[in-house]
Amino acid sequence: MAKAYGTRLANDLVREAIQIHGAVGFARRVAESGESVRLEEMYRDAKILEIFKGANELQQ
């Protein structure tokens, strides 16, 4: 249950961060400054954790 809660929370938080940053949230690099943006990487990782081993496929 802790893994299911943790992965759901991670997904929700990263999704909100991407909403806040808009299109820049999915950019790997911001062209003008060359600054790296890790939100898309965090979103991929959070989604993989949710899918991995089916922890979020629990019957409620």
C-alpha positions as CSV (number, residue, x, y, z in Angstrom):
1,M,0.0,0.0,0.0
2,A,2.9,2.4,0.7
3,K,4.3,1.8,-2.8
4,A,0.9,2.5,-4.4
5,Y,0.5,5.7,-2.3
6,G,4.0,6.9,-3.0
7,T,3.8,6.3,-6.8
8,R,0.4,8.0,-7.0
9,L,1.7,11.0,-5.0
10,A,4.9,11.2,-7.2
11,N,2.8,11.2,-10.4
12,D,0.4,13.8,-9.0
13,L,3.2,16.2,-7.9
14,V,5.2,15.9,-11.2
15,R,2.0,16.4,-13.2
16,E,1.2,19.6,-11.2
17,A,4.8,20.9,-11.7
18,I,4.5,20.4,-15.5
19,Q,1.1,22.2,-15.4
20,I,2.7,25.1,-13.6
21,H,5.7,25.3,-16.0
22,G,3.6,24.8,-19.1
23,A,5.4,23.8,-22.3
24,V,8.7,24.3,-20.7
25,G,7.9,21.4,-18.4
26,F,8.4,18.9,-21.3
27,A,11.4,20.6,-22.8
28,R,14.8,19.0,-22.1
29,R,16.7,22.2,-22.6
30,V,15.6,25.8,-22.6
31,A,17.2,27.2,-25.9
32,E,18.0,30.7,-24.7
33,S,19.8,29.8,-21.5
34,G,20.9,26.2,-22.2
35,E,19.5,25.3,-18.8
36,S,18.4,21.7,-18.3
37,V,14.8,21.0,-17.2
38,R,14.3,17.6,-15.5
39,L,10.5,17.6,-15.3
40,E,10.0,15.4,-18.3
41,E,12.5,12.9,-16.9
42,M,10.8,12.9,-13.5
43,Y,7.4,12.3,-15.2
44,R,8.8,9.3,-17.1
45,D,10.4,7.9,-13.9
46,A,7.2,8.4,-11.9
47,K,5.1,6.7,-14.5
48,I,7.5,3.7,-14.7
49,L,7.3,3.3,-10.9
50,E,3.5,3.3,-11.1
51,I,3.5,0.6,-13.8
52,F,6.4,-1.5,-12.5
53,K,5.2,-4.8,-10.9
54,G,1.6,-3.7,-10.9
55,A,1.6,-2.1,-7.4
56,N,-1.2,0.4,-8.5
57,E,-3.4,-2.4,-9.9
58,L,-4.8,-3.2,-6.4
59,Q,-8.5,-3.9,-6.0
60,Q,-10.1,-1.2,-3.8
